[in-house]
Amino acid sequence: MKKTLRLCIASVAVVVFFLFNSVFAQSSPFSFFSNALGDLEKNIQEKSSELEKIKEQRDLLQRSLDAVSEVGNSLKKDIQVYNTSINQLNLSIKSSSVHIEKLDMEIGVLGSDIRNIANEIETKRIAIGRLVGELQQADSESFIERLLKSESLSDSIEKIETIKTLNSALSTNIKDLQSLQVEYKDKLQLTKQKKGQKETQKETLQSLQQITAEQKAEKQKILEVTKSQEQLYAKQLEELDKKQEEIGNAIAAVEDKLRSGFNPNLLPIQRFGVLDFPVESPYVTQCYGKTPSAQKLYKTKSHNGVDFGTPVGTPILAVESGKIVKVGNNDRGKTRWTKYQYGKYVVIKHDNNLATIYAHLSSQSVKEGDRVEKGMIIGYSGNTGYSFGPHLHFGVLWAPTLQYKVIPPAAGVVPIGVTIDPATYLPSLVGYPHGRDSGCK
């Protein structure tokens, strides 16, 4: 009877034990954090999908903007450009906000991974310490001493096998520890990168908000000055074209003089990839030289750079490391007919004696004298200067010939020098989208 009672009590204890463990496992902190981490990773995927959808919407607006830009000059067309640019900027602001949220989540996941790895490292260290102690104890006797103390030969061999097993376990644990330490270091480095990306996105978000406000103010200013009258607007643009032609002629005269004494053998060896692209998603609207657009737009019939079609507010990147030698603005006002030549621009002098110019920017995020590295954001694309739609004008010059000239009515100074076809130093343009009249070979 007592034996039966003991068996019943034992059975109940086992059932209670398993029930307790089952309930504890469901409500344990580990289970809670595991579920939270899973939700976080799911949210990251959702944010990635949201960013893709925003990009698709921006691309759709860009295609409509490209179509509008091909239409001749008119007040209606320019207001359409402003409206589309503002819509794109709003999407870019949303994209930056979502990107920041996504980076916060990724940093959170990395933080959890780092804590888990740190715990595993500590566990491995304890295990290694224990194994070392056991090995020292087991290996403190010589083979003869172990043989004499053992009751039998098989007992002695068993002890030797134990030492081998301990050695093997120690070796495995040390390798695991080394792998964990490498993973820990990599996760810390990735966290640092993500935090840097977050700060960049926050700066971009602030710039986009400011650019959006400026675009709205410019649009309102044009409507106030012209009172929505197409004829008045057309007259203002006609005057602008005449003034810009004078500026273009003055630049061409200086460039021709510089080029006449220029030895092209002094240039770096021409090969693809010496410079990176100045935008993340290159879309070329006009190449260098005697392009179809240049035949219609410029008195010189030639284009001195490469144009990249890109929404207002797109981050512009340094194509190579170098020094910021000029941050300027040729515009005299916010209305279309007071904008000249390059508008807001940045010039970088590189260590290979090339200089690069980034023009028609909406804002600059560097100052003269700054040292920049390849891929750093130096400003944001726009539609300043003598421009027919939002884009980046990218030019390459032979740095020793670089000059800055005052050419009224353009404000400030205009960078001038021997220009070089950027396509000879950029990554190959083959395979990247081009505008219909880009003139690329």
C-alpha positions, 0 to 999 in steps of 0.5 A: 500500500505504501509502495503504491502511494509513493508511486502515485505521489511520484507520478503527480510530482512528475506531472506537476513538474512538466506542467510547471515547466510548460507554463514557465516556458510560455511566459519566460523572459526568453520567450517574450524577447524571442517573440519581440525580436520576431515582431521587430524583424517582421516590422523591418521587412514591412518598412523595406516594402514601404520604401520600395512602394515610395520609390515606385511612386517617385519614379512614376512622378519622375517619368511625368516630369521628364515628359513635362520638361520636353515641352517648350518654356511656359508658365504652365509648364514651370508650375507643373514642374514645381508641383511635381517636384514638391510631390516628389519631395514629400515622398522623399521626406516620407522615405527618409522618415521610414528609413530612420524608423527601419534603421532604429529597428535594425539597430535594436535587432543588432543590440539584441544579437550583441547581448546574446553573443556576449552571453555565449562568449561568457558561457564559453569562457566559463566552460574553457576554464572548467575544462582547463582545470579538469585537464590540469587535474587529470594530466598532473600524473605521469603515465607510469604513475597513472598505471601504478595507481590504476586497479587495471590496465583498462582503468588506466586507458580509460583515464587517458581517453578521458584526457583526450576527450577533454583536450578535444572539448577544449579545442572545440570550445576555443574555436567556438569562442574565437568565432563568437568574438569575430561575430561580436566585433562584426556586429559592433561594426555594423551597428556603428555603420547603421548609426552613421546611416541614421544620422545621415538620414536625419540630416537629409530629412532636415534638408528635404524639409527646407528645400520643400519650403523653398520650392513652395515659396519660389512657386508662389513668388512666380505666380505673384510677380506674373499674376499668372500671365503667360505673355509676361512670363514668356517675355521675362524668359526671352530676356533671360535667354539673351543674357545667358547667351552673353554669359555662354559666349564669355565662358566659351572665349576663355575655354577656347583660349585655355584649350589652345595651350593645353596638352592632353597628354598631361591628363590621367590615363582615361579608363572607366571607374576612375570616378564614381557616379555622383548619384545613386541611380544614374539616369543620363539626360544629356551627354558631353559634346555636340548633343541634339539638345546642345544644338538647340539650347546653346550658342556654342552647340556643345555641352560641357558636362553630363546631365543626370535627371534626378528629382529635386532633393536627391543626395549628390555624392563626391565622385572621388576624395578631394578638397572643396575649393569653391561653393558658389551661387550664380543666381540673383533671385528665386524667380526663373528669370533671375537664375543664371549659369550654374545656380548653386554649385560645388567644385572639388579638386582631386588628388589626380589633378582633375576637378569636378563641378556639381551644378543646379543644386538646391542646397550645398552641405559642405564649405570651402576648405573641407576635405571630402571622401568618395561617396560623401554627400556634398549637397542636394540636386535642384533646378537652380541656375539656367536650367530647363528642369530638375537635374544635376549638371556634372562636369570634369575639368583639368584642375591646373586650368581652373579659374573663377570669373565674374561674368555679369549678370550672373552673381558671384563667380563662374568656374571655367577651365578645360573641360573633359568628357566625364564619360571617360572617367566615370563607370561605363554608361552602358546599361544605364537608362538614357534620355531620348535626346541624350546624345550618348554614344 
